[in-house]
Amino acid sequence: MPPVDIAARFGDNLARCRKRADLSQDELSVRASVHRTEISQLERGLRVARIDTLVKLAVSLEVSADELLAGIEWTPGDTRVGRFSSSASD
């Protein structure tokens, strides 16, 4: 499977879930207690969410963390370095 840009995939998932919840970035930022600029940066793939931010976003959007992490998989390495890959076809 091809390598995946984790930040971009997470951002796509976040934007999709936010729009499905019919929330603006401002509304989500208030619900999740996360600054609006961080929501914007996450959705654009400029930042990777910390675990506490992931939990806040998932609860605020009423989705599982799995939905925000959809398509992101980790393949552990043996004696080599592991890598992230995408489970969805792009």
N, C-alpha and C positions, 0 to 999 in steps of 0.2 A: 504494500500500500504506500501511496506517496506521503512524504512528510507533510505535516499540517502546521500552519501558523496558529498556535494555541490562542494567542490574543485575538486574532481575527475571527476564529471559529467561535470563541466565547462571545465576542462582540455581536456576531450575527445572531447567535442564540438569544442573547439578552435583548436585542432590538426586537426580534420576533415575538418573544414572550411579553415584552412591554407593550407592543402594539396590539397583541391579542387581548391583553388586559385593558386596552383602551386608556392607557395612561401616557401623559407627556413625560419627558425627562424630568421636568420640575416636580410633577406629582410623585413620580417614583423616588426622587431624591428626598422629598419630605417623608414619605412612608418608610424609606429604608434608612433614614438619617445618614445619607451619603451626599456629599456636595454634588450639585448638578453638573459641574464641569467634569467630575470623575465619571459620572454616568456617560457623558458624551465621549470621554476618552476611552472608556471601556467598550462602548459600542463601536467606536472607530478602530479598535484594535491597537490603540496606542499604549494601553496599560494592561497588566494582568491583575485580576482581582485577588486580594488577600482572602484567606479562608473566612474571616469574619464578615467581609463584604459579600462574599458568595452566599453565606447564610442569610444575611440581611436582605439581599436581593431576592433570593428564592422565597423566603417567607412573605415578603412584601408583594411579590407577584403571584403568590399562592401556587407555586410550582415546586417540583422537587429539584434538588441540586443537580440530579441526573439530567434534567431537561436543559439546564444551563451548560452542562458539560457534554451534551450530546455530540457525537462525532469525534470526540477526543479520546484517544486510546494510548496507553503506554506499553511499549514492548521492552521488557527487561533484557539487558545484555548478559552474555555469559562472561567472557573475559574482555568483551568490548563494551563500549558505552551503549546504553539503551537509547531508544528514540520514541518520539511521539508520532502517531500516524492518524489518519482519518478513517473512520469506519463508513463514511458516506461517500458515494461517488460524486465527484465535482464536475 
